[in-house]
Amino acid sequence: REAGTWPRVACDRLRPDSKPIYTSLERGAAVACGMNDELFGLHLQVWGSLQAPGLSLHRQQLALRMLQLQDAAQAERVKGCLQVLQRLRPPVKGGVLATKGVLEVPPSLRRQVLVIMEVSLRILGLDMSVENADDLRQLFHMRPSLQDALSSSVWCEGDGKTLRFEFQPPKRSKDSKKQ
């Protein structure tokens, strides 16, 4: 059942009127990649909709064809992003997101930061592996703007511990606690 609905869902997510609201984390990464928020955001949307691991090329093509029928200009923009994102490179290891003194990402933000790193490294054309602290230091030495974009000051208040409002998980209502 999911296989049949997935291309439609992906197509809907890629329409120009379905832009999510981006946080300072995405905006900082856009600057580090030398592009505007909107184009970087489209790369993130394409990654989330078409580049997720395990999705077949046939499903990607079907979703693109469906988008082509709805909005040819948007489909061309998506194809451009997809070409960049299909760049082969070693995956970023999640363990680097907990590198003391270099990059310490709160657990609730790790998936988001990992996606931003995967997308950013492809946009920047960097094929280096990022598997350990040394790789991460080398990356940040090469691209200090990426280190700035992923700095804990982006997601933490001045105390260095409290997540900024935009990164706090939604509060559960009292009704959902009772269930």
N, C-alpha and C positions, 0 to 999 in steps of 0.2 A: 504494500500500500504506500509506504513512504517513498519508494523509488519513483512512483508516478507523480507525486506532489512536489518532490524536491525541485525539479527544473522551474516550476511555476513560482515557488517560494523564492528561489535564487533570482529569477527575473524581476519579481516585485521588489526585492531588496536593492536591486541595481538601478531602479528607475530614479531619475533626477529628483523627484519629489519625496524620496524616502531617505533623505540625508539625516543621519543621527546627529545629535549634539555632541561635539567633541570637547574633551577636557583640556586643561593646560598641558597634560602629558602628550596628547596627540599634536597639539599646536606647536609645542617645543620640538618634537621630532620632525614636524614639517619644516620648520626653520633649519634644523640640522641637515635636512636633505635638500635644502635649497628650493623648496616649492611652497606654494600657498596651501592653506588649510584644506581648501576644497579638493585640490588634486590629490593631496596626501590622503585625505579622507576617502576619496574614491578608491585609491589603492587598498586601503584597509577594508572597504566594503567588498571589493573584488576578492581579496584574500579570504575573507570570511564566507563569501557566497560561493566562490568557484574553486578556490585553492585548498580547501580543507582536505587533509590527508584521507585517502581512500575514495575520493570522488573520481568517477571515470571521466575520461576525455569525452565520451559520447554525451554524458549528462551536461558537461560544460558547453559543448557545442549546441545542444538542444536549447539550453537556457539562453545562450547568445543569439540563436536564431529567433527565439521568441521575443527577446528584447529588440532585435532588429526590426521586427514587424511593428512593435509599439513605438520605438523611438530610435531611428537609424543613427542619429548624431551621438546619442548616449552609447549605443552599441559600439561605435567606433572608438569612443573614449575608453570604454571598458576593454576592448581588444588591445589598445595600447598599453593599458595597465597590466593586462594579463601577460603580454609579451615580456614585460619587465619582471613580473612575479614568477614566471616559469623558469627564470634563470636558475640553473643548477648550482647549488652550493650546499655545504654541510649544514645540517640543522644546528641551531643554537641550543646548547645543552641547558636545561632548566636549572641545573646546579649553580651556574654562574650568577643567578639572580640572588644568591645568598652568600656573596663573596665579601667577607668582613673588610670594611674600610674602603671598598671599591664600589660595590653595588649591592645594596641591601634592600630588597623589595619586599614589602609586606605580603604575606601569603594571599590576601584578598586581591592583590594587584598583579600577581605573577603571570597569570595567563595573558592579561592585557599587555604587560611589558614585553613578554616573550613574542607576541604577535607584532608589536611595534618594532622590536629588534629584527625579526625575520623580514618584515616589509622594508624597513630602513636599509638594511644591509644589501638587499636586492636593488633598491633604488640607487644606492651609492655605488653599486657594482663591486662590492667587496666580497671576495670568495674565501677569505681566510676563515679557518675554523674558530669557533668561540666555544671551547669546551672546558676551560679552567681559568683560574685567576690570571695566569700569565697572558693567555690569549685576550682576556678582557682588558687587561692593562695596555696591551699592545694596541687593541682597537681604540681605546680611549685616548691613547697617545697620538694615534693617527687622526682621530676625529674628536677633538675636544668638545665640539658643539654637540655631539651625540651624548657625551658624558654629562654635559650641562642639562640636556633635555631629559636625561634619566636620573638626575640627581634627586636625592631624597627630599631636598627642599621644594621640589615640584609637588610632591604629594603629602608632605608633612608640614604642620604648623611650625612656628618658631621654636617650640620645645623639642622638635626632632622626633616626637613619639606619636602625637595626635594626628590622625589623618585629616586633611583638609575636607571641608564639607562636600565638595564635588566627588570625593573618593570614598566617602563613608557609605557602607551598605545601607539599603533602604530599611527603615525601621518597620518591624512587624507590628501590625495592629493588634489590639487586644483580642479581637474576634479570631484571628488566626492562631493565637496562642491556646485558645480553648479547644481547638480541634485536635 
